[in-house]
Amino acid sequence: MSKVIVLTGATRGLGRALVPHFVRDGHTVAGCGRSADHVEGLRRQFGPPHVFATVDVTDAAAVQTWAGDVLQKLGPPDLLINNAAVMNRPAPLWAVAADDFDRLIDVNVKGVANAIRAFVPAMVARKSGVIVNLSSGWGRSTSPEVAPYCASKFAIEGLTKALAQELPAGMAAFPLNPGVIDTDMLRSAWGDSAGSYPSAEQWAKRAAPFLLNLGPTDNGKSLTVG
């Protein structure tokens, strides 16, 4: 059955890698990202009924406007994937500038809440749909010099598990650890050593069917793409 999939952070990394797999399987994707050039590239490659927009998830009003357009064109999503995230430049917590810390929390935590506020009421009204919030191994364990990122992903774990308890029967929410993937974000922390891990494209081949098969049976569980 064809699904409507809403995906934040669709222009780079894991989000960008997922898009062609969803499209190839006959699903309709509504994606957003901050780069207008990358959004335009998605529009050229994947035309209607797919919908791509330039949106900063930290802007609650912009997310609401985007959601209104998506809901009008496609209806409530069957799968909402909150993927947009940033990572701090590795440094001891006391050396991370306040503005950098605030930006990370705004994207990684508040951005997820903005998308949930914008899309989930329509899903709840229909009493169906799955919400997946991208967590991390650093949302379940810690390492030095990435304290802000760890804090944000621990927050996603708690936020998502609480959300799962609030949803009506027939819906589900999951925090998802994608595993260690060679992305630009990981390279910002690990440098060239990130290249020893699977690429985003390799990951998406496993992750897309995994995400599409999620349902209410395991609502609230912390999941990992194997």
C-alpha positions in Angstrom: 0.0 0.0 0.0 1.3 3.4 -0.9 2.1 5.7 2.0 2.5 9.4 2.5 5.9 10.0 4.1 7.0 13.3 5.7 10.7 13.7 6.1 12.7 16.5 7.6 16.3 17.0 6.7 15.6 15.5 3.3 18.3 17.4 1.4 21.5 15.8 2.9 22.8 12.7 4.6 20.5 10.0 5.8 17.3 11.9 4.8 18.5 12.4 1.2 19.6 8.8 0.9 16.1 7.6 1.9 14.1 9.6 -0.6 14.8 7.6 -3.8 14.1 4.3 -1.9 10.7 5.6 -0.8 9.9 6.9 -4.2 11.0 3.8 -6.0 8.7 1.7 -3.8 5.7 3.8 -4.8 5.3 6.1 -1.8 4.7 9.8 -1.8 7.4 11.9 -0.1 7.0 15.4 1.4 10.5 16.6 2.4 12.1 19.7 3.7 15.6 21.1 4.1 17.3 24.5 4.6 19.2 24.6 1.3 17.0 26.1 -1.5 19.4 24.7 -4.1 19.2 21.2 -2.7 15.4 21.4 -2.5 15.3 22.5 -6.1 17.4 19.5 -7.0 14.9 17.2 -5.3 12.1 18.9 -7.1 13.8 18.3 -10.5 14.6 14.7 -9.8 11.3 13.8 -8.1 8.3 15.7 -9.5 4.7 15.6 -8.4 3.0 14.2 -6.4 6.2 14.5 -4.2 6.5 17.9 -2.5 9.7 19.5 -1.4 10.1 22.8 0.4 12.8 25.0 1.9 12.0 25.1 5.6 14.1 25.7 8.8 12.7 23.4 11.4 13.6 25.8 14.1 11.0 28.3 12.8 7.7 27.0 14.2 5.6 29.3 12.1 7.4 28.1 8.9 6.9 24.5 9.9 3.2 25.1 10.5 2.9 26.8 7.0 4.7 23.9 5.4 2.5 21.3 7.2 -0.6 23.1 6.1 0.4 22.9 2.5 1.4 19.2 2.8 -1.8 18.3 4.6 -3.9 20.1 2.0 -2.2 18.3 -0.9 -1.5 14.9 0.5 -3.5 14.5 3.7 -2.0 13.3 7.0 1.3 11.4 6.8 1.4 7.6 7.4 5.0 8.0 8.4 6.6 11.1 9.9 10.4 11.0 10.1 12.1 13.7 12.1 15.6 13.4 10.8 16.9 17.0 10.7 19.8 17.5 13.1 23.2 19.1 13.6 26.3 18.2 15.6 28.6 20.5 17.6 32.2 20.9 16.7 34.0 18.5 19.1 35.1 20.3 22.2 34.8 20.1 26.0 31.3 21.3 27.1 32.7 24.4 28.7 34.4 25.4 25.4 31.2 25.2 23.4 29.8 28.7 22.7 26.4 29.4 24.0 25.1 30.3 20.5 26.4 27.0 19.2 24.7 25.1 22.0 21.4 26.9 21.5 21.4 26.3 17.8 22.0 22.6 18.3 19.1 22.3 20.8 16.9 24.4 18.6 17.4 22.1 15.6 17.7 18.7 17.3 15.0 19.0 20.0 12.8 22.0 19.3 12.7 21.3 15.6 11.3 17.8 16.3 8.7 19.3 18.6 7.7 21.8 15.9 7.1 19.1 13.3 5.2 17.0 15.8 2.9 20.0 16.6 2.4 20.7 12.9 1.6 17.1 11.7 0.6 14.9 14.5 -2.8 16.4 15.3 -4.0 15.4 11.9 -2.6 11.9 12.4 -4.3 11.6 15.8 -7.6 12.8 14.3 -7.3 9.9 11.8 -6.0 7.6 14.6 -3.3 6.1 12.4 0.4 6.8 11.6 3.9 6.3 12.8 6.3 8.9 14.1 10.0 8.2 14.0 12.4 10.6 15.7 16.1 10.0 14.8 18.1 9.4 17.9 21.7 8.1 18.1 24.0 5.8 19.9 24.9 9.0 21.7 21.3 9.2 22.9 21.9 6.0 24.9 25.5 6.4 25.8 28.1 9.2 25.9 31.5 10.2 24.6 33.7 13.2 25.4 33.5 16.4 23.4 30.0 15.8 22.0 28.0 16.6 25.2 25.5 19.0 23.5 24.7 16.4 20.9 24.4 13.7 23.5 22.1 15.9 25.5 19.9 16.5 22.5 19.6 12.8 21.6 18.9 11.8 25.2 16.1 14.4 25.0 14.8 12.8 21.9 14.7 9.4 23.6 12.6 10.7 26.5 10.4 13.0 24.4 9.5 10.1 22.0 8.8 7.6 24.7 6.5 10.0 26.4 4.8 10.8 23.1 4.2 7.1 22.5 2.2 7.0 25.8 0.0 9.9 24.6 -1.0 8.4 21.2 -4.3 6.7 20.6 -4.4 3.0 19.8 -3.4 2.3 16.2 -0.5 4.8 16.3 3.1 4.5 17.3 6.2 6.6 18.0 9.8 5.4 18.1 13.3 6.8 18.8 15.5 5.3 16.2 19.3 4.9 16.4 20.5 4.7 12.8 23.8 3.3 13.8 27.2 4.7 12.8 27.1 6.0 9.3 29.6 7.9 7.1 27.9 11.3 6.7 29.2 14.8 6.6 28.0 15.2 10.2 30.0 12.2 11.4 33.0 13.4 9.5 32.8 16.8 11.4 33.4 14.8 14.6 35.6 11.9 13.4 37.3 13.2 10.3 38.4 10.6 7.7 37.9 7.7 10.1 34.2 8.0 9.4 35.0 6.5 6.0 35.3 3.0 7.6 31.6 3.0 8.2 28.7 2.3 5.8 27.7 5.2 3.5 24.3 6.8 3.8 23.2 5.1 0.6 24.2 1.6 2.0 22.3 2.4 5.2 19.2 3.5 3.3 18.9 0.2 1.5 18.3 -1.4 4.9 16.6 1.4 6.7 13.9 2.2 4.2 12.1 -1.2 4.4 12.7 -1.2 8.2 11.0 2.1 8.6 8.1 1.2 6.3 7.3 -1.9 8.3 7.0 -0.2 11.7 3.6 -0.3 13.3 1.8 0.0 16.7 2.9 -3.4 18.0 6.2 -2.1 19.4 5.1 1.5 20.2 7.6 3.3 22.4 10.5 1.0 22.0 14.0 2.3 21.4 15.0 0.9 18.0 18.2 0.5 16.1 18.7 -0.2 12.4 20.6 -3.4 12.3 
